[in-house]
Amino acid sequence: MAGARIPRVPLPEGTRLDTLAVREGLPASVWGENSEALFLTSSFVQPDAASAAARFANEEEAFIYSRFTNPTVTMFERRLAALEGAEACIATSSGMSAILLLGMGLLKAGDHVICSQSVFGSTIMLFGREFAKFGVETTFVSQTDVGQWRDAARPNTRLLFAESPTNPLTEVCDISALAAIAKDVGAWLAVDNCFCSPALQRPIEYGADLVIHSGTKYLDGQGRVIAGAICATERLVNERFVPVMRSAGMTLSPFNAWVVLKGLETLSIRMKAQSERAHALATWLEAQPQIERVYYPGLASHPQHALAMAQQSGSGGAVVSFIVRGGADGAAIARRNAFHVIDRTEVCSITANLGDTKTTITHPASTSHGRLTEEQRLAAGITQGMIRVAVGLDDVEDIKDDLLRGLGTL
């Protein structure tokens, strides 16, 4: 982009992640504020007509209209890009709108997508139903079987999409292996990094082209706002996504951007503390006789444990899922038992959101994946007896006691 550019914070080369999390963004205004400013304005006054024309023509970088340019949103974008090790970032109104923008920016009628069958339920619906209306075909494959990804590739494959870990089974994909497949077929690899955040995992380091975020989760960290983002190269952001954003307007509000921007300041210490609690809870759950199976990448029993420890900075993350016993008696009994455990809790928040400092508990088959068919749920490994716990900053002993209220009375 020719002409003047929006200035950057003067940080030393090689500044580390935890410092970037509290410093990266925009320089302070003339008032010298230490906490980032919140710019609640819909538009920006231009110095003269010629400057306005140049800026609207993208000949000069400046703030114009908050649907696609706002200082607070830019601060969030720059900070998240720095944490992910990406050249650029574009913020969106939600995690799902980030995936919508991804598809609108990269895909066209006749293109083919390969997607993990274990991703978030709304993501499956977006690729499998909404994008299909516009001539984009999606093949759903096993999250962990690299051979299925390779076999699904076609000459018109343009995008590979995965979550790692997945919601709620915490399945981990081999990002480097998928990146190699994408490169071989001339496609992009996008990885949803919602469960780990850049505090635990940076997919670009393993070859991913794009990183997707629901800022609603760990980036905010306290369940306050809805937000999303795509991290990628400057070229992809500026040439593929910004034009769509200007026309379609899946815009992140400045206030929500500011909230998530401040949430990033404590991301690293929150993720460390919540992951430690989740590991302790998962270890305890494995010893409970009422539980059939526990899903947590930090456990040696997890099928992708070694891969997770390599990709996720040695952490299993903060989400634990488990199946209560009784599934052999039929789906109705399994569902009843899962509801019983959830309904007996007095500390955990019964909500499908995750990433909060408050521990949350939910029944994925009837909430986050409730719109899928039973066949789709079973293909993803989501049974009626499954419960997902997103561990917050509550005392882990209180969470154990809370789950025992239901487990102990099955």
C-alpha positions as CSV (number, residue, x, y, z in Angstrom):
1,M,0.0,0.0,0.0
2,A,1.5,3.3,-1.0
3,G,1.5,6.5,1.0
4,A,1.6,7.0,4.8
5,R,1.2,4.0,7.1
6,I,-0.4,3.7,10.6
7,P,2.6,3.7,13.0
8,R,3.6,0.7,15.2
9,V,4.6,0.4,18.8
10,P,8.4,0.8,18.9
11,L,9.3,-2.6,20.5
12,P,12.7,-4.2,20.3
13,E,13.3,-6.9,17.7
14,G,12.8,-10.3,19.4
15,T,10.4,-9.1,22.0
16,R,8.9,-12.2,23.7
17,L,5.3,-13.5,23.7
18,D,4.3,-12.4,27.2
19,T,5.6,-8.9,26.5
20,L,3.8,-8.7,23.2
21,A,0.6,-9.7,25.0
22,V,0.7,-6.5,27.0
23,R,2.5,-4.1,24.6
24,E,1.8,-4.7,20.9
25,G,-0.9,-2.6,19.3
26,L,-0.8,1.1,18.4
27,P,1.3,3.9,19.9
28,A,-0.4,6.0,22.6
29,S,-2.3,9.1,21.6
30,V,-1.1,12.6,22.4
31,W,-2.5,12.1,25.9
32,G,0.0,9.3,26.7
33,E,-2.5,6.8,28.0
34,N,-0.8,3.6,29.4
35,S,-4.0,1.5,28.9
36,E,-5.1,1.2,25.3
37,A,-7.7,3.8,24.3
38,L,-11.3,2.8,23.2
39,F,-12.3,4.5,20.0
40,L,-16.1,4.5,20.0
41,T,-16.7,6.2,16.7
42,S,-18.4,5.2,13.5
43,S,-16.3,7.4,11.2
44,F,-13.1,9.4,11.1
45,V,-12.7,13.0,9.8
46,Q,-10.3,13.4,6.9
47,P,-8.0,16.4,6.6
48,D,-9.1,17.2,3.0
49,A,-11.0,15.8,0.0
50,A,-7.8,14.6,-1.7
51,S,-6.7,12.7,1.4
52,A,-10.2,11.2,1.7
53,A,-10.1,10.0,-1.9
54,A,-6.6,8.5,-1.5
55,R,-7.6,6.7,1.6
56,F,-10.9,5.3,0.2
57,A,-8.9,4.1,-2.8
58,N,-6.4,2.3,-0.5
59,E,-3.6,4.5,-1.7
60,E,-2.9,5.7,1.8
61,E,-3.4,3.8,5.1
62,A,-5.6,5.5,7.5
63,F,-8.8,5.1,9.6
64,I,-11.9,5.8,7.5
65,Y,-15.0,4.0,8.8
66,S,-15.3,1.5,11.7
67,R,-16.9,-1.2,9.5
68,F,-13.4,-2.0,8.3
69,T,-10.9,0.4,10.0
70,N,-10.8,1.3,13.7
71,P,-7.8,2.0,16.0
72,T,-9.1,-0.2,18.8
73,V,-9.8,-3.1,16.4
74,T,-6.4,-2.6,14.8
75,M,-4.7,-2.8,18.2
76,F,-6.4,-6.2,18.8
77,E,-5.5,-7.4,15.3
78,R,-1.8,-6.5,15.7
79,R,-1.5,-8.0,19.1
80,L,-3.1,-11.3,18.1
81,A,-1.0,-11.5,14.9
82,A,2.1,-11.0,17.0
83,L,1.1,-13.7,19.5
84,E,0.4,-16.2,16.6
85,G,3.6,-15.4,14.7
86,A,1.5,-14.2,11.8
87,E,2.1,-11.2,9.5
88,A,-1.5,-9.9,9.9
89,C,-4.9,-10.5,11.4
90,I,-8.4,-9.4,10.6
91,A,-11.0,-9.3,13.4
92,T,-14.6,-10.4,13.0
93,S,-17.8,-10.2,15.0
94,S,-17.6,-13.9,16.1
95,G,-15.7,-17.1,15.6
96,M,-18.3,-18.3,13.1
97,S,-18.1,-15.1,11.2
98,A,-14.4,-15.6,10.9
99,I,-15.0,-19.0,9.2
100,L,-17.7,-17.3,7.0
101,L,-15.2,-14.7,6.0
102,L,-12.6,-17.4,5.4
103,G,-14.9,-19.2,2.9
104,M,-16.1,-16.0,1.2
105,G,-12.5,-14.8,0.8
106,L,-10.9,-18.0,-0.4
107,L,-13.6,-20.1,-2.1
108,K,-15.9,-20.0,-5.1
109,A,-18.4,-22.2,-6.8
110,G,-16.8,-25.5,-7.9
111,D,-14.2,-25.5,-5.2
112,H,-13.7,-28.4,-2.8
113,V,-12.9,-28.4,0.9
114,I,-11.6,-31.1,3.2
115,C,-12.8,-30.7,6.8
116,S,-12.4,-32.7,9.9
117,Q,-15.6,-34.5,10.9
118,S,-14.9,-33.7,14.5
119,V,-15.0,-29.9,14.4
120,F,-17.6,-27.7,16.2
121,G,-21.2,-28.5,15.1
122,S,-21.8,-25.0,13.7
123,T,-18.6,-25.3,11.6
124,I,-19.9,-28.6,10.1
125,M,-23.2,-26.9,9.3
126,L,-21.5,-23.9,7.7
127,F,-19.4,-26.0,5.4
128,G,-21.8,-28.8,4.8
129,R,-25.0,-26.8,4.3
130,E,-24.5,-23.1,3.9
131,F,-21.4,-23.1,1.6
132,A,-22.9,-26.0,-0.3
133,K,-25.7,-23.6,-1.4
134,F,-23.1,-21.7,-3.4
135,G,-21.5,-24.7,-5.1
136,V,-18.7,-25.4,-2.6
137,E,-18.4,-29.1,-1.8
138,T,-17.0,-30.4,1.4
139,T,-15.7,-33.9,2.3
140,F,-15.6,-34.7,6.0
141,V,-12.8,-37.0,7.1
142,S,-11.3,-38.4,10.3
143,Q,-9.4,-35.7,12.3
144,T,-6.6,-38.1,13.1
145,D,-6.2,-40.3,10.0
146,V,-3.8,-38.5,7.7
147,G,-4.5,-41.0,5.0
148,Q,-8.1,-40.0,4.7
149,W,-7.1,-36.3,4.2
150,R,-4.7,-37.4,1.5
151,D,-7.2,-39.7,-0.2
152,A,-9.9,-37.0,-0.2
153,A,-7.8,-34.5,-2.1
154,R,-8.9,-33.5,-5.6
155,P,-7.6,-31.2,-8.3
156,N,-10.2,-28.6,-7.2
157,T,-9.4,-28.8,-3.5
158,R,-8.7,-25.3,-2.2
159,L,-8.9,-25.6,1.6
160,L,-8.2,-28.0,4.4
161,F,-9.8,-27.1,7.7
162,A,-9.2,-28.6,11.1
163,E,-9.6,-27.8,14.8
164,S,-6.8,-28.9,17.1
165,P,-7.8,-30.0,19.7
166,T,-11.4,-30.6,18.6
167,N,-14.6,-29.8,20.5
168,P,-15.4,-31.8,22.6
169,L,-13.3,-35.0,22.0
170,T,-10.0,-33.1,22.2
171,E,-8.7,-34.9,19.1
172,V,-5.4,-33.6,17.9
173,C,-4.4,-33.4,14.2
174,D,-0.9,-33.5,12.9
175,I,-0.6,-30.0,11.6
176,S,2.7,-30.5,9.8
177,A,1.3,-33.6,8.0
178,L,-1.8,-31.7,6.9
179,A,0.3,-28.7,5.8
180,A,2.3,-31.0,3.6
181,I,-0.9,-32.4,2.0
182,A,-2.2,-28.9,1.4
183,K,1.0,-27.8,-0.2
184,D,1.1,-30.8,-2.5
185,V,-2.4,-30.1,-3.8
186,G,-2.1,-26.3,-4.0
187,A,-4.6,-25.7,-1.1
188,W,-4.5,-23.6,2.0
189,L,-4.5,-25.2,5.5
190,A,-6.6,-23.4,8.2
191,V,-6.4,-24.5,11.8
192,D,-8.9,-23.4,14.4
193,N,-6.8,-22.7,17.5
194,C,-9.6,-21.9,19.9
195,F,-8.9,-24.5,22.5
196,C,-5.2,-23.8,22.8
197,S,-4.8,-20.2,21.9
198,P,-1.3,-18.9,21.0
199,A,-0.3,-19.3,24.6
200,L,-0.1,-23.1,24.1
201,Q,0.1,-23.6,20.3
202,R,1.0,-21.6,17.2
203,P,-0.1,-23.5,14.1
204,I,1.8,-21.3,11.7
205,E,5.0,-22.7,13.1
206,Y,3.9,-26.2,11.9
207,G,3.0,-25.0,8.4
208,A,-0.6,-23.7,8.7
209,D,-1.5,-20.9,6.3
210,L,-4.4,-19.5,8.4
211,V,-5.3,-19.6,12.1
212,I,-8.9,-19.1,13.1
213,H,-10.1,-17.9,16.5
214,S,-13.3,-17.5,18.5
215,G,-12.1,-14.6,20.7
216,T,-15.2,-15.3,22.7
217,K,-13.3,-18.1,24.4
218,Y,-9.8,-18.0,25.9
219,L,-8.7,-14.8,24.2
220,D,-11.3,-12.8,26.2
221,G,-11.2,-15.4,29.0
222,Q,-14.1,-14.2,31.1
223,G,-17.2,-14.8,29.0
224,R,-17.9,-11.1,28.4
225,V,-18.1,-10.6,24.6
226,I,-18.4,-12.3,21.2
227,A,-15.4,-11.9,18.9
228,G,-13.5,-13.7,16.1
229,A,-10.4,-13.4,14.0
230,I,-8.3,-14.8,11.1
231,C,-4.5,-14.7,11.3
232,A,-2.6,-15.0,8.0
233,T,-0.1,-13.3,5.7
234,E,-0.5,-9.6,4.9
235,R,-1.3,-10.6,1.3
236,L,-4.2,-12.9,2.2
237,V,-5.6,-10.5,4.7
238,N,-5.4,-7.4,2.4
239,E,-6.3,-9.0,-0.9
240,R,-8.7,-11.7,0.1
241,F,-10.4,-10.7,3.4
242,V,-10.4,-6.9,3.7
243,P,-12.4,-6.5,0.4
244,V,-15.1,-8.9,1.7
245,M,-15.2,-7.2,5.1
246,R,-15.7,-3.8,3.4
247,S,-18.7,-5.2,1.5
248,A,-20.2,-7.7,3.9
249,G,-19.4,-6.1,7.3
250,M,-19.0,-9.0,9.7
251,T,-17.3,-6.4,11.8
252,L,-15.9,-6.6,15.4
253,S,-17.2,-3.7,17.4
254,P,-14.5,-1.5,19.0
255,F,-15.8,-2.2,22.5
256,N,-15.6,-5.9,22.0
257,A,-12.2,-5.6,20.5
258,W,-11.0,-3.6,23.5
259,V,-12.3,-6.2,25.9
260,V,-10.5,-9.0,24.1
261,L,-7.4,-6.9,23.7
262,K,-7.3,-6.5,27.5
263,G,-8.0,-10.2,27.9
264,L,-4.9,-11.0,25.9
265,E,-2.8,-9.4,28.6
266,T,-3.5,-12.3,31.0
267,L,-3.9,-15.1,28.4
268,S,-0.6,-16.8,29.2
269,I,-1.0,-17.0,33.0
270,R,-4.7,-18.0,32.7
271,M,-4.0,-20.8,30.2
272,K,-1.2,-22.1,32.4
273,A,-3.4,-22.1,35.6
274,Q,-6.5,-23.5,33.9
275,S,-4.5,-26.2,32.1
276,E,-2.9,-27.3,35.4
277,R,-6.4,-27.6,37.0
278,A,-7.8,-29.5,34.0
279,H,-4.9,-32.0,34.1
280,A,-5.6,-32.6,37.8
281,L,-9.3,-33.0,37.1
282,A,-8.7,-35.4,34.2
283,T,-6.4,-37.6,36.2
284,W,-8.9,-37.8,39.0
285,L,-11.8,-38.5,36.6
286,E,-9.9,-41.5,35.1
287,A,-10.0,-43.1,38.6
288,Q,-13.7,-42.8,39.1
289,P,-15.7,-46.0,38.6
290,Q,-18.7,-44.3,37.2
291,I,-16.8,-43.0,34.2
292,E,-16.2,-45.1,31.1
293,R,-13.6,-42.9,29.3
294,V,-11.8,-39.6,29.7
295,Y,-10.7,-37.4,26.8
296,Y,-7.8,-35.1,27.6
297,P,-4.6,-34.6,25.6
298,G,-2.5,-34.3,28.7
299,L,-3.2,-37.9,29.7
300,A,-1.0,-40.7,28.6
301,S,-4.2,-42.6,27.7
302,H,-5.1,-40.0,25.0
303,P,-4.5,-41.5,21.5
304,Q,-2.6,-38.4,20.4
305,H,-0.9,-37.7,23.7
306,A,2.7,-37.5,22.3
307,L,1.6,-35.3,19.3
308,A,-0.3,-33.0,21.7
309,M,2.7,-32.6,24.0
310,A,4.9,-31.7,21.0
311,Q,2.5,-29.2,19.3
312,Q,0.9,-27.8,22.4
313,S,3.9,-26.7,24.4
314,G,3.6,-29.7,26.7
315,S,0.1,-28.8,27.8
316,G,-3.2,-30.6,27.5
317,G,-5.2,-27.4,27.6
318,A,-8.2,-26.6,29.8
319,V,-11.0,-28.8,28.3
320,V,-11.9,-32.3,29.6
321,S,-14.6,-34.5,28.2
322,F,-15.8,-37.8,29.6
323,I,-18.4,-40.5,29.1
324,V,-20.5,-41.7,32.1
325,R,-21.1,-45.4,32.4
326,G,-24.4,-46.7,31.3
327,G,-24.0,-46.3,27.5
328,A,-24.3,-50.1,27.0
329,D,-27.9,-49.8,28.2
330,G,-28.8,-47.6,25.3
331,A,-28.6,-43.9,24.3
332,A,-31.6,-42.9,26.4
333,I,-30.0,-44.2,29.6
334,A,-26.7,-42.7,28.7
335,R,-28.3,-39.3,28.2
336,R,-30.3,-39.6,31.4
337,N,-27.1,-40.3,33.4
338,A,-25.3,-37.4,31.8
339,F,-28.1,-35.1,32.5
340,H,-28.2,-36.3,36.1
341,V,-24.5,-35.5,36.6
342,I,-24.9,-32.1,35.1
343,D,-28.0,-31.2,37.0
344,R,-26.5,-32.1,40.4
345,T,-23.7,-29.6,40.1
346,E,-23.9,-26.5,42.3
347,V,-20.6,-24.8,41.3
348,C,-20.1,-25.4,37.6
349,S,-22.0,-23.2,35.2
350,I,-24.3,-25.1,32.9
351,T,-23.5,-23.4,29.6
352,A,-22.1,-24.4,26.3
353,N,-19.6,-21.6,26.3
354,L,-16.0,-22.3,27.3
355,G,-12.8,-20.4,28.0
356,D,-14.3,-18.6,31.0
357,T,-12.6,-18.2,34.4
358,K,-15.7,-19.9,35.7
359,T,-15.8,-23.7,35.1
360,T,-18.5,-24.6,32.7
361,I,-20.2,-28.0,32.0
362,T,-22.4,-29.1,29.1
363,H,-23.9,-32.0,27.2
364,P,-22.4,-31.7,23.7
365,A,-24.9,-34.0,22.0
366,S,-27.8,-31.7,22.9
367,T,-26.1,-28.3,22.8
368,S,-23.0,-27.5,20.8
369,H,-23.6,-30.4,18.4
370,G,-27.4,-30.6,18.9
371,R,-28.2,-29.5,15.3
372,L,-26.2,-32.4,13.8
373,T,-27.9,-35.7,12.9
374,E,-27.2,-38.6,15.2
375,E,-25.2,-40.2,12.4
376,Q,-23.0,-37.1,12.2
377,R,-22.5,-37.0,16.0
378,L,-21.6,-40.7,16.1
379,A,-19.1,-40.2,13.2
380,A,-17.4,-37.5,15.4
381,G,-17.5,-39.8,18.4
382,I,-20.0,-37.7,20.3
383,T,-22.3,-40.0,22.3
384,Q,-25.3,-39.2,24.5
385,G,-23.3,-40.1,27.6
386,M,-20.6,-37.5,27.0
387,I,-20.1,-34.5,29.2
388,R,-17.6,-31.6,28.5
389,V,-16.1,-29.6,31.3
390,A,-14.1,-26.4,30.5
391,V,-12.1,-25.9,33.6
392,G,-11.8,-22.3,34.8
393,L,-10.0,-20.9,37.8
394,D,-12.2,-22.4,40.5
395,D,-10.5,-24.6,43.1
396,V,-10.1,-28.0,41.4
397,E,-11.2,-29.7,44.6
398,D,-14.5,-27.9,44.5
399,I,-15.0,-29.1,40.9
400,K,-14.3,-32.7,41.9
401,D,-16.8,-32.4,44.8
402,D,-19.3,-30.8,42.4
403,L,-19.0,-33.7,39.9
404,L,-19.2,-36.3,42.7
405,R,-22.7,-34.9,43.6
406,G,-24.0,-36.6,40.4
407,L,-21.4,-39.3,39.8
408,G,-21.8,-40.6,43.4
409,T,-25.6,-41.0,43.0
410,L,-25.8,-42.7,39.6
